[in-house]
Amino acid sequence: MADRAPALDLRSGPERVFAHLLVNNLLVSVVNYTVWFAVTFWVFLETGSVFATGMIAGIFLVATAATGIWFGSLVDHHRKHAVLQASAAASTAFYVLALAVHLLTPPESFRTAASLPLWCFVVLLMLGVIAGNPRMIAMPTLVTLLVPAERRDRANGLVGSASGVSMLATSVISGLLVAFGGMTAVLAVTLTVLVLSIAHLTRIRVPEDRAASPVEGGDDAAGAGVDLRGTLRLVRGVPGLLPLILFSCFNNFLGGAFMALMDPYGLSLMSVQAWGLLWGGLSALMIVGGLLVARIGLGSRPIRVLLLVNAVMWAGTMLFPLASSVLTLTLAMAVFMTVMPFAEAAEQTVLQRVVPYERQGRVFGFAQSVEQAASPLTAFLMAPITQFVVIPSMTDGAGARAIGGWFGTGPTRGIALVFVVTGLIGLAVVLAALASPAYRRLSEAYAGARDTATDDASADDAEAPAPVLPVALAPVAAATAGAGEPAA
């Protein structure tokens, strides 16, 4: 308890600026991801093509992985406030073009998956969604800039809660808008929110917001290019940082099994209506987990927290499929969604501490690219392996004969076996990471950086200029789903 930091002060100073930016980012994230979900629903309803909806997901995942490092460079080489504004403006421009295509194209042209106007419309929408990603990279760097080092874990918890709110709101809003107004309604709401967010940002002044200079960023920091070589040099220069990113990448690689198989497994146990309601409730638990981080923090050893949380998640993945039960599935996913914000906040807190501020955009972008590239690869591999190898084996093949007597047989048990094996591998990797020299080196680097930051915190807080903001209180309640300001 000795290292427990005081609560965030979201009513004054730079932390109030953070609250405004968090809510602004939350609203823009909701509408951007609503566009992604909505166009997926709409394309399937128009064309009836599963291939088309899969292509939309592929466009998003590949584009996210391909642009992360470049977007990170943009975040570092420009003022963060300007990045937020430019990102919203770029999304607005793409959505306006998409709306024009939608309104000027005859409706029948959108009813076949081979339609050129359809794919022009889809690509413009996905470019608008991808244009919002610099905001996601900029947000953890703004936590570094605006929140004292000893309270950043709590701020990262609020960011995790905002992600949960975004997930919950998106899944509800997208379906309703498509059902009652089609893509015209989706784009009308999206453009309205984007314009309001840009107007809101013009009234916010971010203290000490500046671009990286050549001196701060090193000899390769002057340009605004991708700067992959410099980023790799920095990542390798922090003891244990590259293994941490590769560990998260490996977790996402295994997590691709969830992307490919969770929906088929869940729908084999319950109706689609019940499955949708279940995930709505699970998304709410992600908000709860983020608020817990914001209230209690991560302590002085966030790297250990990250690994232990991953151990819990992989153990749950290994155990819940042992019984073909809605109850075990729900309990495991509830734990998973509640502790996920702890893992995400821990990784962000570590990077914010050990990476120089002037390089954080590139490192966060690099981590996003590496980690995002893993899940779709596994999903593309796991689906055919499960369909054509594991399921036949567990239906009437060698697997059914070997373990079918106690594990069960059939397609659902084949999917369950994949989850069990995935969880076992993931748990083994986490335990190996806990025993590794890389874990000890990164923990020592974090502790050293923590001591330095603590010594400088008081002087930095005293010198920070007062932010210029509207007179109204910060809308923190929107970011915390009405839970109120975190207490110490």
Secondary structure, 3 states (H helix, E strand, C coil): CCCCCCCCCCCCHHHHHHHHHHHHHHHHHHHHHHHHHHHHHHHHHHHCCHHHHHHHHHHHHHHHHHHHHHHHHHHHHCCHHHHHHHHHHHHHHHHHHHHHHHHHCCHHHHCCCCCHHHHHHHHHHHHHHHCCHHHHHHHHHHHHHHCCHHHHHHHHHHHHHHHHHHHHHHHHHHHHHHHHHHHHHHHHHHHHHHHHHHHHHCCCCCCCCCCCCHHHHCCCCCCCCCCHHHHHHHHHHCCCHHHHHHHHHHHHHHHHHHHHHHHHHHHCCCCHHHHHHHHHHHHHHHHHHHHHHHHHCCCCCHHHHHHHHHHHHHHHHHHHHHCCCHHHHHHHHHHHHHHHHHHHHHHHHHHHHHCCHHHHHHHHHHHHHHHHHHHHHHHHHHHHHHHHHHHHHHHHCHHHHHHHHHHCCCHHHHHHHHHHHHHHHHHHHHHHHHCCHHHHHHHHHHHHHHHHHHHHHHHHHHHCCCCCCCCCCCCHHHHCCCCCCCCC
